Amino acid sequence: MMSSKFDHPTHGSYDKPEDVLKDDRLSDGEKETILSEWRSSLQQILKNDPNVPEVKATSESLDTAIENLSAART
């Protein structure tokens, strides 16, 4: 089974995009960077195998998290 967990070399491991948003140790810019890097890594997986359900679900959650982060800034 393919994992959709994300391990960031500087900021640690995250199981869900919401965990990034809830991490009070991170600035909004750091959260945006982590979410963007996570999205890029998942898009690469989906490019190679578009039928990985847990990766697709996490990718959709990432889109929502990025939207929520952007909305919180305005």
Gaussian input, Z-matrix of N, CA and C with variables (Angstrom, degrees):
# hf/3-21g

backbone

0 1
 N
 C     1     B1
 C     2     B2     1     A1
 N     3     B3     2     A2     1     D1
 C     4     B4     3     A3     2     D2
 C     5     B5     4     A4     3     D3
 N     6     B6     5     A5     4     D4
 C     7     B7     6     A6     5     D5
 C     8     B8     7     A7     6     D6
 N     9     B9     8     A8     7     D7
 C    10    B10     9     A9     8     D8
 C    11    B11    10    A10     9     D9
 N    12    B12    11    A11    10    D10
 C    13    B13    12    A12    11    D11
 C    14    B14    13    A13    12    D12
 N    15    B15    14    A14    13    D13
 C    16    B16    15    A15    14    D14
 C    17    B17    16    A16    15    D15
 N    18    B18    17    A17    16    D16
 C    19    B19    18    A18    17    D17
 C    20    B20    19    A19    18    D18
 N    21    B21    20    A20    19    D19
 C    22    B22    21    A21    20    D20
 C    23    B23    22    A22    21    D21
 N    24    B24    23    A23    22    D22
 C    25    B25    24    A24    23    D23
 C    26    B26    25    A25    24    D24
 N    27    B27    26    A26    25    D25
 C    28    B28    27    A27    26    D26
 C    29    B29    28    A28    27    D27
 N    30    B30    29    A29    28    D28
 C    31    B31    30    A30    29    D29
 C    32    B32    31    A31    30    D30
 N    33    B33    32    A32    31    D31
 C    34    B34    33    A33    32    D32
 C    35    B35    34    A34    33    D33
 N    36    B36    35    A35    34    D34
 C    37    B37    36    A36    35    D35
 C    38    B38    37    A37    36    D36
 N    39    B39    38    A38    37    D37
 C    40    B40    39    A39    38    D38
 C    41    B41    40    A40    39    D39
 N    42    B42    41    A41    40    D40
 C    43    B43    42    A42    41    D41
 C    44    B44    43    A43    42    D42
 N    45    B45    44    A44    43    D43
 C    46    B46    45    A45    44    D44
 C    47    B47    46    A46    45    D45
 N    48    B48    47    A47    46    D46
 C    49    B49    48    A48    47    D47
 C    50    B50    49    A49    48    D48
 N    51    B51    50    A50    49    D49
 C    52    B52    51    A51    50    D50
 C    53    B53    52    A52    51    D51
 N    54    B54    53    A53    52    D52
 C    55    B55    54    A54    53    D53
 C    56    B56    55    A55    54    D54
 N    57    B57    56    A56    55    D55
 C    58    B58    57    A57    56    D56
 C    59    B59    58    A58    57    D57
 N    60    B60    59    A59    58    D58
 C    61    B61    60    A60    59    D59
 C    62    B62    61    A61    60    D60
 N    63    B63    62    A62    61    D61
 C    64    B64    63    A63    62    D62
 C    65    B65    64    A64    63    D63
 N    66    B66    65    A65    64    D64
 C    67    B67    66    A66    65    D65
 C    68    B68    67    A67    66    D66
 N    69    B69    68    A68    67    D67
 C    70    B70    69    A69    68    D68
 C    71    B71    70    A70    69    D69
 N    72    B72    71    A71    70    D70
 C    73    B73    72    A72    71    D71
 C    74    B74    73    A73    72    D72
 N    75    B75    74    A74    73    D73
 C    76    B76    75    A75    74    D74
 C    77    B77    76    A76    75    D75
 N    78    B78    77    A77    76    D76
 C    79    B79    78    A78    77    D77
 C    80    B80    79    A79    78    D78
 N    81    B81    80    A80    79    D79
 C    82    B82    81    A81    80    D80
 C    83    B83    82    A82    81    D81
 N    84    B84    83    A83    82    D82
 C    85    B85    84    A84    83    D83
 C    86    B86    85    A85    84    D84
 N    87    B87    86    A86    85    D85
 C    88    B88    87    A87    86    D86
 C    89    B89    88    A88    87    D87
 N    90    B90    89    A89    88    D88
 C    91    B91    90    A90    89    D89
 C    92    B92    91    A91    90    D90
 N    93    B93    92    A92    91    D91
 C    94    B94    93    A93    92    D92
 C    95    B95    94    A94    93    D93
 N    96    B96    95    A95    94    D94
 C    97    B97    96    A96    95    D95
 C    98    B98    97    A97    96    D96
 N    99    B99    98    A98    97    D97
 C   100   B100    99    A99    98    D98
 C   101   B101   100   A100    99    D99
 N   102   B102   101   A101   100   D100
 C   103   B103   102   A102   101   D101
 C   104   B104   103   A103   102   D102
 N   105   B105   104   A104   103   D103
 C   106   B106   105   A105   104   D104
 C   107   B107   106   A106   105   D105
 N   108   B108   107   A107   106   D106
 C   109   B109   108   A108   107   D107
 C   110   B110   109   A109   108   D108
 N   111   B111   110   A110   109   D109
 C   112   B112   111   A111   110   D110
 C   113   B113   112   A112   111   D111
 N   114   B114   113   A113   112   D112
 C   115   B115   114   A114   113   D113
 C   116   B116   115   A115   114   D114
 N   117   B117   116   A116   115   D115
 C   118   B118   117   A117   116   D116
 C   119   B119   118   A118   117   D117
 N   120   B120   119   A119   118   D118
 C   121   B121   120   A120   119   D119
 C   122   B122   121   A121   120   D120
 N   123   B123   122   A122   121   D121
 C   124   B124   123   A123   122   D122
 C   125   B125   124   A124   123   D123
 N   126   B126   125   A125   124   D124
 C   127   B127   126   A126   125   D125
 C   128   B128   127   A127   126   D126
 N   129   B129   128   A128   127   D127
 C   130   B130   129   A129   128   D128
 C   131   B131   130   A130   129   D129
 N   132   B132   131   A131   130   D130
 C   133   B133   132   A132   131   D131
 C   134   B134   133   A133   132   D132
 N   135   B135   134   A134   133   D133
 C   136   B136   135   A135   134   D134
 C   137   B137   136   A136   135   D135
 N   138   B138   137   A137   136   D136
 C   139   B139   138   A138   137   D137
 C   140   B140   139   A139   138   D138
 N   141   B141   140   A140   139   D139
 C   142   B142   141   A141   140   D140
 C   143   B143   142   A142   141   D141
 N   144   B144   143   A143   142   D142
 C   145   B145   144   A144   143   D143
 C   146   B146   145   A145   144   D144
 N   147   B147   146   A146   145   D145
 C   148   B148   147   A147   146   D146
 C   149   B149   148   A148   147   D147
 N   150   B150   149   A149   148   D148
 C   151   B151   150   A150   149   D149
 C   152   B152   151   A151   150   D150
 N   153   B153   152   A152   151   D151
 C   154   B154   153   A153   152   D152
 C   155   B155   154   A154   153   D153
 N   156   B156   155   A155   154   D154
 C   157   B157   156   A156   155   D155
 C   158   B158   157   A157   156   D156
 N   159   B159   158   A158   157   D157
 C   160   B160   159   A159   158   D158
 C   161   B161   160   A160   159   D159
 N   162   B162   161   A161   160   D160
 C   163   B163   162   A162   161   D161
 C   164   B164   163   A163   162   D162
 N   165   B165   164   A164   163   D163
 C   166   B166   165   A165   164   D164
 C   167   B167   166   A166   165   D165
 N   168   B168   167   A167   166   D166
 C   169   B169   168   A168   167   D167
 C   170   B170   169   A169   168   D168
 N   171   B171   170   A170   169   D169
 C   172   B172   171   A171   170   D170
 C   173   B173   172   A172   171   D171
 N   174   B174   173   A173   172   D172
 C   175   B175   174   A174   173   D173
 C   176   B176   175   A175   174   D174
 N   177   B177   176   A176   175   D175
 C   178   B178   177   A177   176   D176
 C   179   B179   178   A178   177   D177
 N   180   B180   179   A179   178   D178
 C   181   B181   180   A180   179   D179
 C   182   B182   181   A181   180   D180
 N   183   B183   182   A182   181   D181
 C   184   B184   183   A183   182   D182
 C   185   B185   184   A184   183   D183
 N   186   B186   185   A185   184   D184
 C   187   B187   186   A186   185   D185
 C   188   B188   187   A187   186   D186
 N   189   B189   188   A188   187   D187
 C   190   B190   189   A189   188   D188
 C   191   B191   190   A190   189   D189
 N   192   B192   191   A191   190   D190
 C   193   B193   192   A192   191   D191
 C   194   B194   193   A193   192   D192
 N   195   B195   194   A194   193   D193
 C   196   B196   195   A195   194   D194
 C   197   B197   196   A196   195   D195
 N   198   B198   197   A197   196   D196
 C   199   B199   198   A198   197   D197
 C   200   B200   199   A199   198   D198
 N   201   B201   200   A200   199   D199
 C   202   B202   201   A201   200   D200
 C   203   B203   202   A202   201   D201
 N   204   B204   203   A203   202   D202
 C   205   B205   204   A204   203   D203
 C   206   B206   205   A205   204   D204
 N   207   B207   206   A206   205   D205
 C   208   B208   207   A207   206   D206
 C   209   B209   208   A208   207   D207
 N   210   B210   209   A209   208   D208
 C   211   B211   210   A210   209   D209
 C   212   B212   211   A211   210   D210
 N   213   B213   212   A212   211   D211
 C   214   B214   213   A213   212   D212
 C   215   B215   214   A214   213   D213
 N   216   B216   215   A215   214   D214
 C   217   B217   216   A216   215   D215
 C   218   B218   217   A217   216   D216
 N   219   B219   218   A218   217   D217
 C   220   B220   219   A219   218   D218
 C   221   B221   220   A220   219   D219

   B1=1.4430
   B2=1.5219
   B3=1.3232
   B4=1.4531
   B5=1.5356
   B6=1.3039
   B7=1.4606
   B8=1.5204
   B9=1.3077
   B10=1.4553
   B11=1.5277
   B12=1.3190
   B13=1.4587
   B14=1.5287
   B15=1.3308
   B16=1.4548
   B17=1.5191
   B18=1.3197
   B19=1.4612
   B20=1.5175
   B21=1.3352
   B22=1.4609
   B23=1.5175
   B24=1.3329
   B25=1.4607
   B26=1.5280
   B27=1.3138
   B28=1.4573
   B29=1.5255
   B30=1.3165
   B31=1.4629
   B32=1.5186
   B33=1.3051
   B34=1.4573
   B35=1.5143
   B36=1.3327
   B37=1.4556
   B38=1.5182
   B39=1.3175
   B40=1.4643
   B41=1.5214
   B42=1.3303
   B43=1.4556
   B44=1.5171
   B45=1.3375
   B46=1.4631
   B47=1.5242
   B48=1.3297
   B49=1.4667
   B50=1.5314
   B51=1.3165
   B52=1.4680
   B53=1.5186
   B54=1.3364
   B55=1.4630
   B56=1.5230
   B57=1.3163
   B58=1.4673
   B59=1.5273
   B60=1.3265
   B61=1.4626
   B62=1.5273
   B63=1.3131
   B64=1.4694
   B65=1.5258
   B66=1.3242
   B67=1.4620
   B68=1.5297
   B69=1.3292
   B70=1.4649
   B71=1.5330
   B72=1.3027
   B73=1.4708
   B74=1.5164
   B75=1.3393
   B76=1.4598
   B77=1.5208
   B78=1.3250
   B79=1.4612
   B80=1.5257
   B81=1.3150
   B82=1.4646
   B83=1.5296
   B84=1.3223
   B85=1.4622
   B86=1.5212
   B87=1.3333
   B88=1.4661
   B89=1.5307
   B90=1.3173
   B91=1.4647
   B92=1.5283
   B93=1.3092
   B94=1.4613
   B95=1.5292
   B96=1.3182
   B97=1.4612
   B98=1.5234
   B99=1.3146
   B100=1.4651
   B101=1.5252
   B102=1.3302
   B103=1.4631
   B104=1.5302
   B105=1.3122
   B106=1.4689
   B107=1.5280
   B108=1.3246
   B109=1.4591
   B110=1.5324
   B111=1.3223
   B112=1.4618
   B113=1.5306
   B114=1.3333
   B115=1.4643
   B116=1.5299
   B117=1.3178
   B118=1.4669
   B119=1.5230
   B120=1.3216
   B121=1.4666
   B122=1.5234
   B123=1.3238
   B124=1.4707
   B125=1.5247
   B126=1.3091
   B127=1.4620
   B128=1.5203
   B129=1.3224
   B130=1.4597
   B131=1.5255
   B132=1.3344
   B133=1.4661
   B134=1.5263
   B135=1.3390
   B136=1.4665
   B137=1.5257
   B138=1.3073
   B139=1.4610
   B140=1.5305
   B141=1.3154
   B142=1.4581
   B143=1.5262
   B144=1.3319
   B145=1.4656
   B146=1.5283
   B147=1.3379
   B148=1.4634
   B149=1.5301
   B150=1.3172
   B151=1.4565
   B152=1.5205
   B153=1.2962
   B154=1.4622
   B155=1.5277
   B156=1.3445
   B157=1.4698
   B158=1.5279
   B159=1.3379
   B160=1.4683
   B161=1.5193
   B162=1.3154
   B163=1.4592
   B164=1.5312
   B165=1.3216
   B166=1.4652
   B167=1.5235
   B168=1.3317
   B169=1.4652
   B170=1.5275
   B171=1.3190
   B172=1.4640
   B173=1.5204
   B174=1.3149
   B175=1.4673
   B176=1.5298
   B177=1.3081
   B178=1.4712
   B179=1.5255
   B180=1.3283
   B181=1.4686
   B182=1.5197
   B183=1.3284
   B184=1.4634
   B185=1.5238
   B186=1.3243
   B187=1.4613
   B188=1.5268
   B189=1.3224
   B190=1.4627
   B191=1.5262
   B192=1.3198
   B193=1.4666
   B194=1.5235
   B195=1.3262
   B196=1.4661
   B197=1.5209
   B198=1.3177
   B199=1.4560
   B200=1.5259
   B201=1.3344
   B202=1.4651
   B203=1.5268
   B204=1.3109
   B205=1.4635
   B206=1.5266
   B207=1.3115
   B208=1.4638
   B209=1.5188
   B210=1.3203
   B211=1.4732
   B212=1.5349
   B213=1.3154
   B214=1.4566
   B215=1.5287
   B216=1.3104
   B217=1.4680
   B218=1.5133
   B219=1.3308
   B220=1.4735
   B221=1.4914
   A1=109.34
   A2=115.74
   A3=122.67
   A4=109.19
   A5=116.92
   A6=120.98
   A7=110.71
   A8=115.53
   A9=119.97
   A10=110.88
   A11=117.63
   A12=123.60
   A13=108.52
   A14=116.74
   A15=120.28
   A16=109.92
   A17=116.08
   A18=123.00
   A19=108.12
   A20=115.72
   A21=120.79
   A22=107.92
   A23=118.27
   A24=120.55
   A25=114.35
   A26=118.08
   A27=121.03
   A28=113.14
   A29=116.56
   A30=120.29
   A31=115.28
   A32=119.19
   A33=121.25
   A34=114.09
   A35=115.39
   A36=122.81
   A37=111.00
   A38=114.26
   A39=120.81
   A40=109.06
   A41=115.73
   A42=121.51
   A43=112.20
   A44=116.09
   A45=121.64
   A46=109.30
   A47=117.33
   A48=119.77
   A49=112.86
   A50=117.10
   A51=120.40
   A52=111.43
   A53=116.48
   A54=120.47
   A55=111.23
   A56=116.60
   A57=120.75
   A58=109.06
   A59=116.68
   A60=120.46
   A61=111.80
   A62=117.66
   A63=122.04
   A64=113.30
   A65=117.88
   A66=121.76
   A67=109.68
   A68=115.35
   A69=121.57
   A70=113.34
   A71=117.13
   A72=120.03
   A73=111.53
   A74=116.70
   A75=121.51
   A76=112.22
   A77=116.10
   A78=120.46
   A79=108.08
   A80=116.92
   A81=120.39
   A82=110.73
   A83=116.92
   A84=120.90
   A85=112.02
   A86=116.62
   A87=120.36
   A88=110.56
   A89=116.27
   A90=120.01
   A91=110.54
   A92=115.83
   A93=120.52
   A94=110.73
   A95=116.30
   A96=120.84
   A97=111.00
   A98=117.18
   A99=121.40
   A100=110.17
   A101=116.81
   A102=120.52
   A103=111.19
   A104=117.04
   A105=120.91
   A106=111.58
   A107=116.49
   A108=120.13
   A109=110.75
   A110=115.98
   A111=121.00
   A112=109.83
   A113=115.73
   A114=120.55
   A115=110.52
   A116=117.16
   A117=120.83
   A118=111.63
   A119=116.78
   A120=119.17
   A121=111.08
   A122=117.45
   A123=120.18
   A124=111.38
   A125=117.06
   A126=119.30
   A127=110.76
   A128=116.56
   A129=120.21
   A130=110.40
   A131=116.49
   A132=120.71
   A133=109.45
   A134=116.41
   A135=120.22
   A136=111.81
   A137=116.70
   A138=120.11
   A139=110.29
   A140=115.60
   A141=121.29
   A142=112.49
   A143=117.06
   A144=121.35
   A145=108.65
   A146=117.45
   A147=121.17
   A148=114.75
   A149=118.46
   A150=121.15
   A151=113.67
   A152=117.49
   A153=121.83
   A154=107.30
   A155=117.18
   A156=120.72
   A157=114.91
   A158=118.03
   A159=118.88
   A160=111.61
   A161=117.71
   A162=121.18
   A163=109.71
   A164=116.89
   A165=120.08
   A166=110.73
   A167=117.00
   A168=121.17
   A169=110.82
   A170=117.07
   A171=120.17
   A172=110.51
   A173=116.90
   A174=120.78
   A175=110.55
   A176=116.42
   A177=120.31
   A178=110.73
   A179=117.39
   A180=120.96
   A181=111.30
   A182=116.39
   A183=120.44
   A184=110.68
   A185=116.57
   A186=120.07
   A187=110.16
   A188=116.40
   A189=121.05
   A190=110.64
   A191=117.46
   A192=121.17
   A193=111.16
   A194=116.78
   A195=120.66
   A196=109.87
   A197=117.82
   A198=121.67
   A199=111.24
   A200=116.86
   A201=121.27
   A202=111.28
   A203=116.73
   A204=120.68
   A205=110.30
   A206=117.04
   A207=121.12
   A208=111.07
   A209=116.73
   A210=121.21
   A211=110.74
   A212=117.02
   A213=120.35
   A214=112.12
   A215=116.71
   A216=121.39
   A217=112.30
   A218=117.56
   A219=119.55
   A220=112.33
   D1=137.48
   D2=-179.80
   D3=-82.89
   D4=135.60
   D5=-179.92
   D6=-93.40
   D7=143.11
   D8=176.43
   D9=-105.74
   D10=7.90
   D11=176.56
   D12=-64.83
   D13=151.43
   D14=-179.56
   D15=-123.92
   D16=127.35
   D17=176.57
   D18=-108.76
   D19=111.68
   D20=177.87
   D21=-95.17
   D22=131.29
   D23=-174.93
   D24=-61.73
   D25=-26.45
   D26=-177.96
   D27=-101.56
   D28=-39.70
   D29=-169.42
   D30=-103.29
   D31=-6.34
   D32=175.78
   D33=106.70
   D34=-165.82
   D35=-175.63
   D36=-104.88
   D37=144.50
   D38=179.60
   D39=-133.59
   D40=133.88
   D41=178.62
   D42=-87.80
   D43=-31.65
   D44=-177.76
   D45=-138.34
   D46=149.03
   D47=176.69
   D48=-56.73
   D49=-33.15
   D50=179.22
   D51=-62.09
   D52=-29.48
   D53=178.26
   D54=-64.46
   D55=-33.17
   D56=176.76
   D57=-66.06
   D58=-46.64
   D59=-178.54
   D60=-63.16
   D61=-31.46
   D62=-178.01
   D63=-84.55
   D64=-8.87
   D65=-176.74
   D66=-76.73
   D67=101.51
   D68=-176.80
   D69=-69.45
   D70=-11.59
   D71=178.96
   D72=-75.65
   D73=-15.58
   D74=-173.67
   D75=-100.50
   D76=142.82
   D77=171.05
   D78=-77.69
   D79=167.38
   D80=177.39
   D81=-60.39
   D82=-37.61
   D83=178.62
   D84=-64.15
   D85=-41.20
   D86=177.64
   D87=-65.78
   D88=-41.02
   D89=177.60
   D90=-60.79
   D91=-43.98
   D92=179.42
   D93=-61.92
   D94=-42.76
   D95=179.14
   D96=-62.00
   D97=-47.11
   D98=-179.02
   D99=-62.03
   D100=-47.64
   D101=-179.07
   D102=-62.47
   D103=-39.97
   D104=179.37
   D105=-67.00
   D106=-43.22
   D107=178.42
   D108=-65.09
   D109=-39.56
   D110=178.73
   D111=-63.37
   D112=-46.00
   D113=179.13
   D114=-59.31
   D115=-43.92
   D116=178.97
   D117=-60.62
   D118=-42.57
   D119=-179.45
   D120=-66.45
   D121=-37.93
   D122=178.92
   D123=-71.40
   D124=-36.70
   D125=178.66
   D126=-63.79
   D127=-33.71
   D128=176.85
   D129=-66.29
   D130=-41.24
   D131=177.67
   D132=-63.32
   D133=-46.19
   D134=-178.34
   D135=-66.33
   D136=-30.00
   D137=177.16
   D138=-63.66
   D139=-39.42
   D140=-179.67
   D141=-80.43
   D142=-32.37
   D143=-179.64
   D144=-148.51
   D145=91.68
   D146=-174.13
   D147=-72.39
   D148=-0.34
   D149=-175.82
   D150=-112.05
   D151=38.04
   D152=177.77
   D153=-101.50
   D154=99.30
   D155=-171.48
   D156=-56.53
   D157=-44.62
   D158=-177.11
   D159=-67.81
   D160=-31.03
   D161=177.73
   D162=-73.33
   D163=-41.18
   D164=177.32
   D165=-61.18
   D166=-43.47
   D167=-179.75
   D168=-63.86
   D169=-42.68
   D170=178.79
   D171=-66.52
   D172=-38.24
   D173=177.82
   D174=-60.01
   D175=-42.53
   D176=177.33
   D177=-65.42
   D178=-39.72
   D179=177.03
   D180=-64.11
   D181=-35.64
   D182=177.36
   D183=-63.85
   D184=-42.93
   D185=178.47
   D186=-58.57
   D187=-43.77
   D188=179.36
   D189=-64.93
   D190=-43.25
   D191=-179.58
   D192=-63.10
   D193=-41.11
   D194=178.97
   D195=-65.28
   D196=-41.17
   D197=176.48
   D198=-62.02
   D199=-43.08
   D200=179.66
   D201=-64.38
   D202=-39.90
   D203=178.45
   D204=-64.90
   D205=-42.48
   D206=178.39
   D207=-64.66
   D208=-41.92
   D209=-179.44
   D210=-65.82
   D211=-35.06
   D212=-179.90
   D213=-67.34
   D214=-24.83
   D215=-179.14
   D216=-78.42
   D217=-23.41
   D218=-175.79
   D219=-92.83

